[in-house]
């Protein structure tokens, strides 16, 4: 029996054992759904596509899609991709289709279809001939990026955007070492932030990524995992107001000095301070180069990023790198930007 209170009812509800007030609004009702979480996610396996696929011109993904998204709209991009599927997907470049059928294929309303079509004509990526009632269907001719007047110049200029003499990243031994300890390195970063009060709930992706990069950089400089772990412990124990893992770039000198004899302390101090100066200069240069990259046009950014991704994938596949991909990608990007902005690099020499 429900409590004898004003506006209370004796009702049998789906929520057995809960006090039920039908006069409450939905905003007042707290609904809790219990989801069963699996502690371990099933890995998604790469599947080689060997059938039911079409060849896609790389320039469509690298140039046409960003161009249409930037200048026009997602709807214009979708229309172009569907027209490509219906033409080159069947080894032809001409499609005859009514607005009704094309609207169903693209899920674009008929009243909007003409707008997107006019934009593709303006971009010189299709030609269009109107149909005539039931005697002739409308005809589309698809134009590839290298055939388009609006994109051919971009493709020609892109050949000069990517530097030709980009150096390979650091030696394979170092990257294999980073790859081998990738999980340990991530755990070190998470444990550090957990100890300074940044629990997993408040640990951002940027903080995690910057922390991993800090440790990877120190490994490249020749520090061992044990030295870095001990330096983190030393920093947390002896330094106040610690907010970021990047502080170990500056406390490594203090830690190594504390482990050395009095005779070697001066020598270590001098050596580590010289490394710290170089490290600060490199960090400032990297920040400047990435700012220069951010100021490039979206087209140029896409060209450089796609080239970096391709070379990173080739390198990692060749050397069987699984976990250190991000660090290698960053190195390829920096080497590319150094070659592109040589004057900036000289200013930091």
PyMOL commands that set and color helices and strands:
alter all, ss='L'
color gray80, all
select helices_A, chain A and resi 26-28+58-71+74-90+99-106+110-122+145-147+149-158+172-180+182-195+205-220+225-238+245-259+262-294+298-319+325-340+342-347
alter helices_A, ss='H'
color red, helices_A
select strands_A, chain A and resi 94-96+126-129+139-142
alter strands_A, ss='S'
color yellow, strands_A
deselect
rebuild
show_as cartoon
